Amino acid sequence: MSSQATPAAPPAPASGPDSAYVRIRDVSKKFGGITAVDHVSLDIRRGEIFCLLGGSGSGKTTLLRMLAGFETPTAGTIEIDGQDLSRVPPYERPVNMMFQSYALFPHMSVERNVAFGLEQEHLGRDAIRRQVGEILEIVKMSGYGARKPHQLSGGQRQRVALARALVKRPKLLLLDEPLAALDRKLREHTQFELLNIQQRLGVTFIVVTHDQEEAMTLGTRLGVMNRGCIVQVGTPSDIYESPASRFVADFIGSVNMFEGQVYANGADGLCIRSADLGCTVRAERAAGCPRGATVWAAIRPEKIQIARAAAGTAAAPAENLVAGTVREIAYMGDTSIYLVRLDSGSMLRVTLPNVLRGAEGPIAREERVWLSWHGSSPVVLTE
Amino acid sequence: MAVRLSQAMGRRLIAAVPTLWLLVLFLIPFLIVFRISFSEVRLAIPPYTPLLSWHHGAPHIEVHWSAYSFLFTDPMYVSSYLYSLKVAAVSTLCCLLIGYPMAYAIARASTATRPLLLMLIVLPFWTSFLLRVYAWIGLLNNNGVINNVLLSLGVIHHPLALLQTDFAVYIGIVYSYLPFMILPLYANLEKHDPALLEAAADLGARPWRAFLAVTLPQSLPGIAAGSLLVFIPAVGEYVIPTLLGRPDQLMIGRVLSDEFFENRDWPVASAVAILILLLLIVPIMLFQRVERRQLEAAQ
């Protein structure tokens, strides 16, 4: 408890752990008349895995290519570790990239591929051999050094590409859809290995992906992009649980969204009347919307309970409770998805875990059910 | 069963047509030339000694080496062979040095302009080859276009001897064969993945380094194909050196034609032809090896 016993803190970078390591300031990129990246500002911290998530044409790849130096920003600056890199050519940047196609040199062996970056630095032969050996060990590819890329499987090529990009110990590693070319089982395995390697080497990663699952598991923070803009930045749970806009709510995971009007706002949250939904939504964790405003209530399918009878008293006008008929059930193994047609005519999606094995009397199609959710579940969106 | 049989028959038939073509139009003429090269001149029709003759009712095979030994006794022939190889080699190198940047530029051009540029490369073929070589005479002559322009500009005061020089032969061959270098090079370079150059740059290689380490090694099959397509016909080139070249130094194609038409020495002409073939078989086999390796790499 005394101030004398200060534990030996790890040597913090001069700029402090929370300040920006990669500083993207007001960067835009235009191709002809098309704006691919539109005034993006972003701070990325040292040692984190930042995922740029977006659909095709959202500008995420263009942003990545500007970080690598393959494209020059039309406007704005990019700083890494305090150094302005906006006009520095790719071969002079302390940045390396793992390409989506891996871009391994087909005429070179695995060893020569990995050594290529070090050779450009004119390192000694022994130093190169030692570093190549070390990095191949880290990606578990020792023993494949003499092979040519076409003699490797997809997963092995991915490891070689990673080793080649990491061997130069870049300040920043860019990964363009790193797992897209792998099959599902391998992808999951590789995800955890990528995290492991990143923690071991402490390199800052920026990952571009269109796969939200990949972004959620890999990223310490995500930046969601749409039409050249960053629409939200936050941790995976921030973005999933508190999306800032309808676009984000809809893009990440699945969601039930209903338009409604605010008719009460108080200390206990907002009350929204929705004709689409056919009931009143009480959102406890929402505030700041004037009465009468048009808003959207977003409720994740797994936050909805499904029951044969209405819970609580039927006397008071029900809040967060709505009735409907089950139209479809999709059995996914671990979960089941129920599509319920509400009395208002809208469809609602409910996901339930299959907790019990062969549960008795499961809810069947065309059965009448009551759907309810906790007051903390709805997210109120204004845009 | 019947279907499979007729399929096999059809396959054999398809293979038989080119086989027959090569047999009748290549192998048999080659054997005839080969056989003539082992005979001697005589004043008769045909103008060479027969292979098989009858002496007192017994068959007698006559094989003469005189045509070959003659080629090695007269230094004119050896020097013509060496000169032809030198001209072909220098021309091939020039074609490569000029053609590579052109092929590279076409491969890097936008997809919209590429067909136009390729068209421009092939365009000279629309005019007769002979006409184009004659046009070079008009350009290189003592009172040709080039000399007249330089004289009137005051750059030179006496016309340059351009025609009937090695230089004129190189110009003629490089000009005529350049498309054969560019097209296979383009076909190769066009397939290169631009991400590889980006990867090289990303790993710290300057553009020139990246070219040497990535583009050049991968274009070797294209370089080999283009070089052989220029080198092989250039060795036996007849028209260009005859029209543009030195009168005192003949290329082997000219020697062959002179032996045949002027001297009417069929055996020596045949021996010259057989030796050209032997000289060319090495690069041809090299070419086939490259092609086979390319096929294997593609698979």
Chai-1 contact restraints between the chains, C-beta under 6 A:
chainA,res_idxA,chainB,res_idxB,connection_type,confidence,min_distance_angstrom,max_distance_angstrom,comment,restraint_id
A,A68,B,D202,contact,1.0,0.0,6.0,A-B,restraint_1
A,F70,B,E198,contact,1.0,0.0,6.0,A-B,restraint_2
A,P90,B,A201,contact,1.0,0.0,6.0,A-B,restraint_3
A,P90,B,D202,contact,1.0,0.0,6.0,A-B,restraint_4
A,Y91,B,A201,contact,1.0,0.0,6.0,A-B,restraint_5
A,Y91,B,G204,contact,1.0,0.0,6.0,A-B,restraint_6
A,Y91,B,A205,contact,1.0,0.0,6.0,A-B,restraint_7
A,Y91,B,R206,contact,1.0,0.0,6.0,A-B,restraint_8
A,N96,B,D202,contact,1.0,0.0,6.0,A-B,restraint_9
A,M97,B,D202,contact,1.0,0.0,6.0,A-B,restraint_10
A,F99,B,A195,contact,1.0,0.0,6.0,A-B,restraint_11
A,S101,B,A195,contact,1.0,0.0,6.0,A-B,restraint_12
A,A103,B,A195,contact,1.0,0.0,6.0,A-B,restraint_13
A,A103,B,L196,contact,1.0,0.0,6.0,A-B,restraint_14
A,A103,B,A199,contact,1.0,0.0,6.0,A-B,restraint_15
A,H107,B,P217,contact,1.0,0.0,6.0,A-B,restraint_16
A,H107,B,Q218,contact,1.0,0.0,6.0,A-B,restraint_17
A,F116,B,L203,contact,1.0,0.0,6.0,A-B,restraint_18
A,G117,B,L203,contact,1.0,0.0,6.0,A-B,restraint_19
A,G117,B,G204,contact,1.0,0.0,6.0,A-B,restraint_20
A,Q120,B,G204,contact,1.0,0.0,6.0,A-B,restraint_21
A,Q120,B,A205,contact,1.0,0.0,6.0,A-B,restraint_22
